[in-house]
Amino acid sequence: MKYTFTFLTIFLLAYSQAVAQNQQGQKKVVEQTAVVNPNANLYPAHDPVMIKQDSVYYLFTTGCGVASSIDMKTWKREKPVFDKPPEWITKDMIPDFRGGGYWAPDIQFLNGVYYLYYSYSAFAKNTSVIGVATNKTLHQNDPDFKWIDHGLVIQSVPNRDFWNAIDPNLIMDGTQGWLAFGSFWGGIKMVKLEPDLLSIAKPEVWYTLARRPRTFSLADSNPGDGAIEAAFIYKRSSYFYLFISVDYCCRGVNSNYKVLVGRSAKVEGPYIDKEGKSLDNGGGTLVARGNEFWAGVGHTGHYDFDGLSYMVMHGYDKLDKGRSKLIIREMKWDSDGWPSIDL
């Protein structure tokens, strides 16, 4: 009995150690798989937009951030567009303004000039402005590299305007330029621009492109619960596609940001989703949402590079405390012309 007990004890101890080691090994494999998350681009970014000059891709993000890459994978930080907020932004425009970098830029190239639209705002208020700067080149070692700021394009004021002047996006319809923008409140708006693309065309004509249900008993100064923003209009074939981000960003692992789309034969809309519902009436076909890796994804840009169409956005990484990371995916198109991505 003594020997049997000893043998059994040794066997049980060895078995328990083997089980523990196996569990630890499995845990390490899981942890390593998570850390090596193949779905994540490790570059930190928020509200990214992208453009290509020659063989170099340039990324512009909230905070005046600029980065460059030759493969859309490895990014090098460049000098910011502004080292301080433009002087035309005053306390009268944004009483709560505390400086810092611009929000949610948009970069476009037209007629040999790069146009950078940007916004400054008081958080969760429609005390906001959109400005524009231009440059002949994005290569910072080029003698012609110089940002010229042209100042105010659009301003929103609480209790005067039921819209918010942030998240600008320039779209061309032939030679006519349009600027889409907005968040929460009355939703996504759009205006015609003058030929120089630096100001609103006269007489002013305003369009509403998309809205989400909102509690209208709230004061106009309250952003409320109609969570919609980050419009980006992308032209493909005979359609203009309006991508929007809905629900909430900026909450780390608690973010539930997602991307919807609708399309129209005319740039001014109406934009209709796959089920035939207007985006101006709460519609939108789902393109991307959070998963096991991302708490939420959104604020997209859409581009054609080398014969492929790409969707650029940020996501809140569940495996890194909800930090915002750059995501770049190829867009796929079904037989009816609706986009999707593999997140």
FENLIN-V81203 format. One record per residue. N is the residue number from 1. PHI is phi in degrees with one decimal (* if undefined). Layout:
# FENLIN-V81203
n = [N,N]
phi = [PHI,PHI]
This chain:
# FENLIN-V81203
n = [1,2,3,4,5,6,7,8,9,10,11,12,13,14,15,16,17,18,19,20,21,22,23,24,25,26,27,28,29,30,31,32,33,34,35,36,37,38,39,40,41,42,43,44,45,46,47,48,49,50,51,52,53,54,55,56,57,58,59,60,61,62,63,64,65,66,67,68,69,70,71,72,73,74,75,76,77,78,79,80,81,82,83,84,85,86,87,88,89,90,91,92,93,94,95,96,97,98,99,100,101,102,103,104,105,106,107,108,109,110,111,112,113,114,115,116,117,118,119,120,121,122,123,124,125,126,127,128,129,130,131,132,133,134,135,136,137,138,139,140,141,142,143,144,145,146,147,148,149,150,151,152,153,154,155,156,157,158,159,160,161,162,163,164,165,166,167,168,169,170,171,172,173,174,175,176,177,178,179,180,181,182,183,184,185,186,187,188,189,190,191,192,193,194,195,196,197,198,199,200,201,202,203,204,205,206,207,208,209,210,211,212,213,214,215,216,217,218,219,220,221,222,223,224,225,226,227,228,229,230,231,232,233,234,235,236,237,238,239,240,241,242,243,244,245,246,247,248,249,250,251,252,253,254,255,256,257,258,259,260,261,262,263,264,265,266,267,268,269,270,271,272,273,274,275,276,277,278,279,280,281,282,283,284,285,286,287,288,289,290,291,292,293,294,295,296,297,298,299,300,301,302,303,304,305,306,307,308,309,310,311,312,313,314,315,316,317,318,319,320,321,322,323,324,325,326,327,328,329,330,331,332,333,334,335,336,337,338,339,340,341,342,343]
phi = [*,-60.9,-69.0,-62.8,-62.3,-64.1,-64.1,-63.4,-62.6,-63.7,-61.9,-65.6,-62.8,-64.3,-63.2,-65.1,-66.3,-64.2,-63.0,-63.1,-65.0,-63.9,-64.1,-63.6,-63.5,-62.7,-62.0,-64.4,-60.8,-61.6,-63.3,-65.6,-62.5,-66.7,-64.9,-87.7,-32.0,-71.9,-89.3,-105.4,-99.5,-73.3,-73.8,-72.1,-159.5,-138.9,56.9,-79.4,-131.0,-141.6,-154.1,-120.3,-119.9,56.6,-103.8,-112.2,-91.8,-118.7,-114.9,-120.9,-136.6,-54.0,97.6,70.5,-67.4,-135.9,-143.4,-129.7,-157.2,-106.9,-136.9,63.9,-120.5,-101.8,-116.3,-113.9,-68.9,-115.6,-63.8,-67.8,-64.2,-119.4,-90.9,-157.5,-59.3,-56.9,-67.5,-72.2,-83.1,-112.8,-65.6,-67.2,-74.8,-132.3,-56.4,-90.1,-66.3,-117.8,84.0,83.8,-89.1,-70.1,-108.0,39.5,-76.4,-137.8,-118.7,-139.5,-119.4,-144.4,53.0,79.2,-130.9,-93.0,-108.0,-114.1,-94.7,-146.9,-134.1,-124.7,-159.2,-88.5,-59.5,64.8,-131.4,-94.6,-88.1,-142.2,-138.4,-120.0,-121.5,-143.5,-129.8,-129.0,-153.8,-82.5,-152.4,-105.2,-75.0,-71.0,-93.1,-80.6,-58.3,-85.0,-70.6,-167.4,-82.3,-111.4,-88.6,-104.3,81.5,-69.1,-110.7,-141.6,-132.7,-116.4,-128.3,-57.1,68.6,-112.6,-115.7,-97.8,-158.4,-131.3,-85.6,-136.3,56.5,-70.5,-147.9,-90.4,-133.4,-103.2,-118.4,68.2,-96.5,-91.5,-93.4,-127.6,-120.2,-95.6,-167.4,117.6,-162.3,45.7,36.2,-86.9,92.4,-89.4,-112.2,-152.3,-133.4,-75.4,-111.2,-63.9,-55.0,-80.4,64.9,-108.9,-156.8,-72.2,-69.1,-105.6,-68.2,-70.8,-126.5,-110.5,-124.6,-105.4,-98.1,-156.3,-144.3,-118.0,-55.0,-140.6,-79.1,-79.5,-76.3,-70.2,-64.0,-58.9,-78.1,-97.1,-63.1,71.0,-115.6,-86.8,-75.4,-150.4,-169.2,57.6,-68.6,-143.7,-104.2,-124.8,-93.5,-142.3,56.3,-96.1,-118.6,-97.7,-106.7,-102.2,-96.7,-131.5,-110.8,-124.2,65.5,-112.6,-92.5,63.2,-121.7,58.4,-68.7,-94.9,-68.5,-130.4,-50.5,-151.2,-115.0,-120.8,-144.0,-143.2,-139.9,-151.2,-77.0,-120.3,-62.7,-84.3,89.6,-75.1,-94.5,-119.3,-85.9,-64.1,-92.2,90.9,-96.3,-74.8,-68.3,-73.4,-125.0,85.3,-80.0,146.5,-87.8,-67.1,-113.3,-153.4,-149.9,-63.2,-147.2,-66.8,-99.3,-119.6,-71.7,-165.8,-136.1,172.0,53.6,-98.4,-125.5,-134.8,-145.2,-110.7,-131.3,52.8,83.0,-119.6,-104.2,-124.4,-116.7,-113.9,-159.6,-118.8,-138.6,-97.1,-72.9,-64.6,-88.8,-139.2,58.7,75.8,-68.4,-82.5,-127.8,-73.8,-129.2,-127.6,-135.0,-73.9,-86.4,-109.2,-127.7,-80.9,-65.5,-96.3,83.4,-108.8,-86.9,-153.1,-138.4,-99.3,-86.4]
